[in-house]
Amino acid sequence: ASPRSRARHHPVRVVFFYLTYYGSVDFSSIEDETVRQSLEDQVLHFGSCPMQLFWRPHVKKLPLSNIRIRSFDVYRMSESELPETAVTDTLEVRPRSTNLKPFRDAPISHSCHIASPPPGPHAPLIAVRLAQDRVLAIDSQGVYHSFRWQWRPVEEAPASKRAADEEEDNKEGNETKGGQEKDPTEDLFHDKGNFIAQRDLPPFKAVPRLAYAPPGSTNAKAIKKGITLDQCAVVAISKTMFASRTLMLVASDGDGRGGLCLQLVTGTGSIKTETIIPAVHGARISAIAMDPIGNAAGQGGVGGEVTMIGSCDGSATLWRFISSQFLPLRPRLRFGGHSGAPINGVAVSSALNLCASISRDRCCVFNVSNGALVRSFAAPIRSDGAKLVFARCPALCLSQQGYIAVVCENSIEATSSSKPSVSIELFTLEGIHVGSKDMAWRGMPHRMISITGGKAMMVCGRRGVSVHRISSIQPLDVIDDWPLSLDGDATEYGSPPQKPAAH
């Protein structure tokens, strides 16, 4: 039908100019050269639709509530806490939640374990950063490791076979109770495939490693019991790529006496530049935290990293590394507030323009612009009267929603040789205690990272990874969890160790 007849029969629809329809004009039948040239120019400048756009039905637009839309980065904050896992004598009963979780319900093919080559085993990895198709990691001894990864999707069947399979599924009753067809996109793991990974072993004259690592980092027996601040290298890897997006900045303890080491490293772990700035602090550097600024953080301006460094002398320094400039040799700001007590952990947030440092008895929040002390507070006191202190671990998290998460332990058990009771405490930036979460069966957290715009927090520890809700109504509820077995004693949150499940 001609465009005019289409407009008469379908007056409600939008009808484009007739030259935009394929085959509406026979250019070979036009004798006037000027008219033919003008029509051809019209089609060349404004386009013409082909005869067929799609060979299969177009993908439907998914609603915001769809699980494929929210997937990993948008957890549903209205969900209740994960149910506990019941462990029996013969099997482990994991109640399936209403909505799939990226960690808890992920199939085995969505994770990949990379084994260390001989002679191995190596020290635990303490810093990991994705670099395009590679993973750069640093272990507790300061040695660089590089891994190459790739996602291998499952080859799709031909269209005819898929259509036959769909018809067969419909015959078998692939419908819900309400009579509506089941949407295949309501599956968080709809992408079928598996990860493949291998370790990169690039040629080198000397083993690429940090400038300094504590002497206790080579004690394998002590590391099996858990990493401590005295047995672990202190390091942070930038998220911003430097030198035309080819190198990553690695900041670490330079000499064990307050020196700072800056290295520019490739994705394969090759060190291109190394600089050691001596006597930045009066004692050993104990904690380093980085956060991107500018283009790297989506805020505009020159990209770079803002870095906070804590020391055992009770002071902290703030550095700014711009990707298009030379590396600075002196800090921008210096902080105190801990009365000489060793700093265990630091955190910095460019979105809040705040940074924080924590020692055994006090947590201090500073302004990044002028270095002013915004707030300081002590550990909370439990309802049973037990006094808590901030744990001696580098885990500290600043949320964009205006909260700060810290790790605490009992003050009596912290000074004794017995196993301390560990908990995560949530505060507002005004120092008001909001809630707590017992971490006794997961051990001491090593790192806490803010995700989903500050609405959730990822806690990484020796026995697994968990995602906690950051909210004043349901503070620190576990909304996702990935337990890792360790000597057969990995258990769920709040559950005492039971008999190991049968395999």
Number of C-alpha atoms within 10 A of each C-alpha: 6 9 14 11 10 12 14 9 9 11 10 8 9 8 14 10 10 14 18 17 18 13 13 13 14 8 13 7 8 13 9 8 9 10 12 17 12 11 15 14 12 14 14 10 8 10 14 17 12 10 9 7 8 7 7 7 6 8 6 7 6 12 9 9 10 13 21 17 15 13 16 15 12 15 21 16 15 9 14 13 16 18 14 14 16 14 19 13 10 11 13 15 12 13 11 13 14 7 14 17 21 18 17 18 17 14 12 9 11 16 12 13 9 13 12 12 10 7 6 8 10 16 20 19 16 19 18 16 17 15 19 9 12 19 20 21 22 25 21 25 25 25 19 22 23 24 20 19 18 12 13 11 11 10 8 9 10 8 11 9 11 12 12 11 13 13 12 12 12 13 10 9 12 16 14 10 9 6 9 9 12 13 10 8 15 16 14 20 18 10 11 14 14 17 15 16 18 16 17 14 12 10 8 8 5 6 11 17 18 25 20 18 24 18 13 17 22 16 12 13 8 13 17 10 9 13 19 18 16 13 19 24 30 29 25 22 23 22 20 24 21 22 12 8 10 13 24 25 25 19 24 28 29 25 20 19 17 22 20 24 20 21 22 22 23 19 22 22 25 20 18 11 11 14 15 18 16 15 14 21 20 15 19 22 30 29 28 25 26 26 21 25 24 16 13 18 17 11 13 10 11 13 21 26 25 21 26 28 32 33 28 21 20 23 23 27 20 21 20 20 20 19 21 12 11 8 14 12 14 12 15 15 16 16 22 19 19 21 11 13 18 21 28 25 29 29 27 29 23 19 14 14 12 20 25 28 30 33 27 22 15 18 24 22 27 21 17 22 10 10 18 14 17 14 14 18 17 16 23 21 13 11 7 6 8 11 15 24 20 27 28 20 24 28 25 27 27 27 24 19 16 15 22 25 26 24 30 27 26 19 19 14 14 19 9 9 8 9 11 19 19 24 23 22 22 25 22 16 21 14 19 12 19 19 19 20 18 18 20 17 18 25 19 27 24 17 19 24 18 23 20 14 12 18 20 27 24 20 21 19 20 19 21 19 20 21 23 23 26 27 19 14 10 16 18 24 21 22 22 21 21 18 19 16 12 11 8 12 16 21 23 22 20 14 15 12 13 14 14 17 13 10 6
